[in-house]
Amino acid sequence: MPEIEDYGITVEEYLEGLEKGVDVLELRRLEEWGIPTDLALELMRITPKVANGTATPEEVVRGLLIMSPPLRKTK
């Protein structure tokens, strides 16, 4: 069973984020992984398109570039 991470997000913060269209927990997870906030938000917009097959080739490449080590801050 995977370990549960505590990102210090309250239920209220999570719900406020959802109202704005942002999954705050996913955003924090990506930030923890070393992806800067602006790129994490961009990746969060691309990922559903990749999953449902509507992403353009450019979006797929952009998502891969965002997740690659050069754009991530390494710990």
C-alpha positions as CSV (number, residue, x, y, z in Angstrom):
1,M,0.0,0.0,0.0
2,P,1.5,3.4,-0.9
3,E,2.3,5.8,1.8
4,I,-0.1,8.7,2.4
5,E,1.5,12.1,2.0
6,D,0.5,15.1,4.1
7,Y,0.7,18.3,2.1
8,G,-0.8,20.5,4.8
9,I,-3.9,21.3,2.8
10,T,-7.1,21.9,4.7
11,V,-10.5,20.7,3.4
12,E,-11.5,24.3,2.9
13,E,-8.3,25.0,0.8
14,Y,-9.0,21.9,-1.2
15,L,-12.6,22.9,-1.9
16,E,-11.6,26.5,-2.7
17,G,-9.1,25.1,-5.2
18,L,-11.7,22.9,-6.8
19,E,-14.1,25.9,-7.2
20,K,-11.3,27.6,-9.1
21,G,-10.7,24.4,-11.2
22,V,-7.4,23.4,-9.5
23,D,-6.8,20.1,-7.7
24,V,-4.5,21.6,-5.0
25,L,-3.4,18.2,-3.8
26,E,-2.2,17.3,-7.3
27,L,-0.5,20.7,-7.7
28,R,1.4,20.2,-4.4
29,R,2.4,16.7,-5.4
30,L,3.9,18.0,-8.7
31,E,5.6,20.8,-6.8
32,E,7.1,18.2,-4.4
33,W,8.4,16.3,-7.4
34,G,10.3,19.5,-8.3
35,I,8.0,21.0,-11.0
36,P,7.6,24.8,-10.7
37,T,4.0,25.9,-10.1
38,D,3.4,27.5,-13.5
39,L,4.6,24.4,-15.3
40,A,2.7,22.1,-12.9
41,L,-0.5,24.0,-13.7
42,E,0.2,23.6,-17.4
43,L,0.9,19.9,-17.0
44,M,-2.4,19.5,-15.2
45,R,-4.2,21.0,-18.2
46,I,-2.4,18.7,-20.6
47,T,-2.7,15.4,-18.7
48,P,-6.5,14.9,-19.2
49,K,-6.2,15.5,-22.9
50,V,-3.4,12.9,-23.1
51,A,-5.5,10.4,-21.1
52,N,-8.6,10.8,-23.4
53,G,-6.7,11.0,-26.6
54,T,-7.4,14.6,-27.6
55,A,-4.0,16.0,-27.0
56,T,-2.1,17.4,-29.9
57,P,1.4,16.0,-30.6
58,E,2.8,19.3,-29.4
59,E,0.9,19.0,-26.1
60,V,2.2,15.5,-25.6
61,V,5.8,16.7,-26.2
62,R,5.3,19.7,-23.9
63,G,4.0,17.5,-21.1
64,L,7.0,15.2,-21.5
65,L,9.4,18.2,-21.5
66,I,7.8,19.5,-18.3
67,M,8.3,16.1,-16.6
68,S,11.9,15.7,-17.7
69,P,14.7,16.3,-15.2
70,P,16.1,19.5,-16.8
71,L,12.8,21.4,-16.1
72,R,12.4,19.9,-12.7
73,K,14.3,21.2,-9.7
74,T,16.2,18.2,-8.4
75,K,16.3,17.5,-4.7
